[in-house]
Amino acid sequence: MNIELKNICKNFGDSIVLQDINYEDDINSIAIIGPSGGGKSTLLRIIGGLLTPSSGEMYIDGKKINFDEKSLVMLRRNIGFVFQSKGLFEHLTAMENVILPLIHTFGINKPDAVQTAGKLFDRFGLSREKDKYPSQLSGGQQQRISIARSVAIKPKLLLLDEPTSALDPEYTGEVLDMLNEFQNDGLDSIIVTHEMGFAKNSCDKIIFLAENTILESGKSSKIFREPKTKQLIRFLDKILEWKV
Ligand SMILES: Nc1ncnc2c1ncn2[C@@H]1O[C@H](COP(=O)(O)OP(=O)(O)OP(=O)(O)O)[C@@H](O)[C@H]1O
């Protein structure tokens, strides 16, 4: 999937959050990194059609997204979203959470939905968890079930907003392993993350967002080896300062 962003700007009242975002590339797997409050989530939400930009244009596979309700509904149908936490309905079991969008949004019959979900539970060692409620699951299991739910709809693009930031370190690895498998399967993804190891080793490309705009972007191998702007050098120094 190809994405083109042309002069995207976003204000909230008087506050400018994104200014002149310009970017064009095949997505494959992109990590958006940058300092807190830099607008990473805002950009991800615009790409996913959850927020409308104040100005600018967006094209997906060459097709202009008009940000009217009809084109946003179409865009969102092809996208799986995973948020930081609290993505699952507490009153539904893991299985019910995964089959709900398949049945209600995509019109798939229940036996087929259960089969699709069951394959994902099997693949990721979650079968014993399928009849449990979110409160009976670890944070890592909950987040893996959120990912299974987003992937079950066979999205063309998976968007993830800091999917591991609410997790204990021991669960972060299992969630990142699962994402890595989907990336290797060829599912296009854009992830906002503070996990630099994952951004560097699992994502093809990096967007460094700071000071309301994209200060650097490119192949992850290159960006981490040869950061160009002083802002990215400072950001990486800071984030890697206390790494063992
Ligand atoms: N709905 C909103 N209304 C007003 N201001 C908002 C809204 N959403 C985000 N902002 C502001 O926009 C700025 C960028 O927020 P955003 O969440 O996109 O940053 P971020 O880079 O994802 O930050 P973090 O890494 O801390 O999650 C912040 O100052 C935030 O307070």
The ligand as an ORCA input file, in Angstrom:
! r2SCAN-3c Opt
* xyz 0 1
  N      -8.333     16.167     20.815
  C      -7.372     17.041     21.173
  N      -7.686     18.293     21.574
  C      -6.732     19.176     21.929
  N      -5.407     18.911     21.918
  C      -5.036     17.683     21.537
  C      -5.984     16.684     21.145
  N      -5.307     15.554     20.818
  C      -4.003     15.836     20.988
  N      -3.832     17.101     21.409
  C      -2.545     17.765     21.691
  O      -1.734     17.602     20.555
  C      -0.379     17.408     20.941
  C       0.154     16.151     20.270
  O      -0.508     15.019     20.830
  P      -0.216     13.535     20.323
  O      -0.956     12.628     21.250
  O      -0.492     13.439     18.884
  O       1.355     13.435     20.579
  P       2.299     12.146     20.670
  O       3.538     12.487     19.910
  O       1.550     10.938     20.239
  O       2.616     12.104     22.231
  P       2.939     10.833     23.221
  O       4.209     10.204     22.750
  O       3.082     11.507     24.553
  O       1.737      9.938     23.151
  C      -0.334     17.361     22.459
  O       0.070     18.620     22.937
  C      -1.775     17.084     22.818
  O      -2.089     17.665     24.070
*
